[in-house]
């Protein structure tokens, strides 16, 4: 698992922005199913990351403006 984190594109504390609109995949029960949760271009900070063992890629927890923390894949983020 450490290898997946070692090869990650982003690091803890790094500023990023949503490269695409982020929709609820069901992990945010307080939001509607498939609801837009983060607009494209919204900035945030990587607060943690864990490897997705099925996909062999990291999932980043990003604290976006407004305080919402959302799990994101590398291809959904852009560096700031």
Secondary structure as UniProt FT lines:
FT   HELIX           2..6
FT   TURN            12..13
FT   STRAND          15..18
FT   STRAND          22..23
FT   TURN            29..30
FT   TURN            33..34
FT   STRAND          36..38
FT   TURN            40..41
FT   STRAND          43..52
FT   TURN            53..56
FT   STRAND          57..64
FT   TURN            65..66
FT   STRAND          69..73
FT   HELIX           74..76
FT   STRAND          77..79
//
